[in-house]
């Protein structure tokens, strides 16, 4: 997987902002960084939305957390029917994108992109969790590539 964060400082590496892995999202707690390096671990997309609302992640971090939170939402319903998965992901998209009202517009673009990726994956018989994780990485690569 190509990553545009190669060789960047700690704070800019994707996994040190927000990262989905094995049914959890880890988010660097920017409320205490750099005094302390601590991560908030989220086991549901709702916990990701709450972490965004609580300002655990700041600056552009909420956008990364949104994409990773959508991958986590897909994980939460991976064994359900396609229709149930899409219903759940639509709710997750709304909840995550509205976690912080001041960023709802931009966050909605990110979560809508994740919904489209989920539909494509379901239609192609592909793993939705992987598709949404990759969509989050693609979004990060686009943003980092511009900078």
ABEGO torsion letter per residue (X at the ends): XBBAABGBBAAABAAAABBBBGGBBBBBBAAAOAABBBBBBBABAAAAAAAAAAGABBEAAAAAAAAAAAAAAAAAAAABBAAAAAAAAAAAAAAAAAABAAAAAAAAAAAAAAAAAAAAAAAAGBBAAAAAAAAAAAAAAAAAAAX
